[in-house]
Amino acid sequence: YIFFDDDDDSFRYVLGDSAMHQMAQSSVFLSGMGGLGVEIVTLHDTKQCETWDLGSNFFIRKDDVSHHRTRVEAVCPRVAELNPYVHVDMLSSALDDNTDLSFLKKYQCVILTEARLSLQRRVNDFCHMQRPPIRFIGCDAYGVCVRVFCDFGEEFEVSDPTGEEPKEVFIQSITQDNPGVITCMDNQPHGLQTGQSVVFREVNGMNELNGSVRQVSVLSPHSFAIGDTSQLQPYAHGGFFVLVKTPKTYRFETLERQLCDPQVLTPDFSKPEAPLQIHAAMLALDTFQEQHSRLPNIGPSSSLSVPYQVPVNTDLVCCLSRTARGSLPPLAAAVGGLASQEALKAITGKFAPLQQWFYLDAMEVVRPLQSYSAEEFSPRGDRYDGLRACIGESMCLELHKLRVFMVGCGAIGCEMLKNFALLGVGLTTNSGEVCITDPDLIEKSNLNRQFLFRPHHIQKPKSTTAAAATLDINPDLQVDAHLNKVCPATEGIYSDSFYSRLNLVVTALDNVEARRYVDSRCVSNQRALLDSGTMGTKGHTEIIVPNLTESYNSHRDPPEEEIPFCTLKSFPSVIEHTIQWARDKFENAFAHKPSIFNSFWQTHSSAEVVLQRMQSGESLEGSFQVIKLLSRRPSQWEQCITIARLKFEKYFKRKALQLLHSFPLDTRLKDGSLFWQSPKRPPAPIEFDLKNSLHFAFIVSTARLFAGIYNIPYSDKDLSEEAVTRILSEVPIPEYQPSEKSIETDETAKKPDQMKMPLSSEEEREAIMQLEKAIVTDCVTEEKLRMTPLQFEKDDDSNGHLDFVASASALRATMYAIEPADRLKTKRIAGKIIPAIATATAAVAGLVALELIKVIGGYEFESFKNCFFNLAIPVVVLTEPAPVKKTLIRDNIYFSIWDCWTIFGHEDFTLSDFMNAVREKYGIEPTMVVHGVKMLYVPVMPGHSKRLKLTMQKLIKPSVDRRYVDLTVSFAPEADGDEDLPGPPVRYYFSCNGETP
């Protein structure tokens, strides 16, 4: 049984409807309920709960141990409550060499954990022989080494090997040649590979290409050949192509055959030999188990005989032997995420499967045995015995007294808290603490991947709910939950003093801006930062250690490409444009304008007072738009329907007519080329048709939103087709009159924030007339001077928000002959949803928690690992972090981003005093002083020389409670003619002891 809801949008974004349907009809057998098994969901187990299990299985509680429950009895009810739509069975009968395996025939996938190699061989052979074959996955975690093996049969067809959504790429030109060469518009990269195929649409001139599929031969990132086009009509203009996804067949060998000649995935290219070495070492461990019916003892290494002729890493064999009985929860989480993704591939046929082995080790966390006594790793009868066997008692104590700050309690945050609980991070008895903060509330869509939350937690704070769930796993933790956003506004809470009490910071964020801010605070306060993120099946981790690595802000991702304003307003070419247009319409009409309206009337006491001030010639900011809203304010549901109908006419008919009036279809540019050619699409006016369900959906959803911002009641009866039709039959539609105004471009278009521009005399007169009319004809009460702004809420299907965006986007797409998007895709784009899947989340959190152990242990730079993975392909790449860069000042004196110079001043300390202090203390000649974006001293700037006599207090104007500021001081280079160089931050304290003056 696979544990995903058929209504789970997040998984559907990643896997697609077909894969979701296949999952819903599949049955999966999972055996083994240790630390690894529970990561991929477990049905079968025969063992009893022990204290040891509390440190590796987050579903087992102390009560289960004291009541002598079996592991399957303890875990299955807690797994079942994750999804009430899934039926969970449990099986506790023996699975060994004598078991009749015919019961496995009803499963599509079998996963074994904690199974000896001989049993894995037997079960795999059985699965491989079935027709169709049963997909087999074997997973093992022994201390600091893990492995995954996949066998999906002799022929396993995959419908979509990569999972990447094909993009429409517009064409610049097509040559009439053999071969014909296609060049992409604006040098856009096509992202194709030789041998792939593309399909063509909307090509003008070379019409024979439309709908045809051609195999490509890549010539450059922006061009490719498609075979003979010499006999086709000459290319005129326009068109685009889309990658055609073709199924691919993968072939697998049995476990028995793969033992001698393994096909492995290499995650760390600095250690290309490691997978085969771990393979040999783990086979030696398998042999030991078969011979002795047990694992080697903890501590001094037992003798493992490594089979096959491979280079032996004696350190690896030693580490595996002495830790094999132990468990390292983060490593199990990481490999469990990967194995879970392989299970999804097995039953959906989507994404490229692992072929066929994956090995990973965490040898770096193992302390040299000779440095400690045997007791350092010996069991003590508590929940940390498995962990202690891997990293030792001293490191366990370091984790227990750790003080960590985690920002964000979403998907990654929940997984991190689970790892903290299993590792014993921040125990009360050791004066440790886990401080977490997240301002968000739990939404229904969170439940599929934020596994600490349940349906009854919806609309409760994420942080406090996650804290309570974490304490349920490990009651000994000290968890302090906050509801704050970490940003400049909360620096009074998350101050330097706060950071000084921390050991490290963990980010579990979903945006770059917040990451950059937290990173800057960590650099400023010399604190390690562990960052990670996921998008669909992809994930990354980044480890930032003071004085060793670069920081997050040391590298810059390319900025997200914004859609030009004129494209959104008049010339959409792809569905993303129409969805963003609809989302902007929602924001402007139902959020921005009501907010401006409320702000205006909070400033001005009454309509009469406003009228008097305007009549006296006073110009009031925002009055024109606000009075227009007031004069057009509906008071009944019928008027909301009327407004919606007029909006339809404006958006989907008049806009098209006006564009075609301004730019007829035969319009040509100065160079003689057609105006309406790709990527510009000419619009076609839409005639309103109430029988069209899309038209009806737009009218009803729009009317509901207007009723919402004006607080107008309506009933379900008002939403009926009969009631809406009756109202619409009486709505007068003014005849269209073309305007001679030029079409707005990026330079001329009015944006929402331009409401505050000064009014023309004509607009002032119109506003006064409208306000007079509103006051005379309708009593302008205090209630009518209020509106209710709407915040776009994508997850509540009953509020009509997504109905409006989906219908408006689809209508605009129809108007421009763009293929409309379904509701799910519209929701993802309009809601700016980053596709997420629990497998990737578990993997990144596990990898980050591994690095946490290394950071706290003070390990060497070479032991740290950043990671990028894509579980869909699958690719896992481990790399060393970027070492910190050092800048030469002079005479072998360097500085890095982690350095911070300090200058202590006093109330009368001048800018000249500051520069002299820097000169005397650090031996450089200051040439420029900057505070943030404000230039305090630049010699070439007029008047700046006079600032040297001003006090630092007067120049900076700090807030009352501000103790210091960080300044950038540039200095003269050694060689003449070179540009001035910025030095490290100079922290200037306003008093000589660093206290608030």
Beta strands, then each sheet from edge to edge (+ up, - down):
strand 1: 28-31
strand 2: 109-113
strand 3: 135-142
strand 4: 145-151
strand 5: 156-158
strand 6: 169-174
strand 7: 181-184
strand 8: 197-201
strand 9: 213-215
strand 10: 217-220
strand 11: 223-225
strand 12: 240-244
strand 13: 248-250
strand 14: 264-265
strand 15: 357-361
strand 16: 403-407
strand 17: 433-437
strand 18: 479-482
strand 19: 504-507
strand 20: 528-535
strand 21: 538-544
strand 22: 866-870
strand 23: 875-879
strand 24: 887-890
strand 25: 893-895
strand 26: 901-904
strand 27: 926-931
strand 28: 934-937
strand 29: 964-971
strand 30: 981-989
sheet 1: 1+ 2+ 3+ 4- 15+ 14+
sheet 2: 5+ 13-
sheet 3: 9+ 8- 12+ 6- 7+ 11- 10+
sheet 4: 18+ 17+ 16+ 19+ 20+ 21- 22+ 23-
sheet 5: 24+ 25-
sheet 6: 26+ 30+ 29- 27+ 28-
end
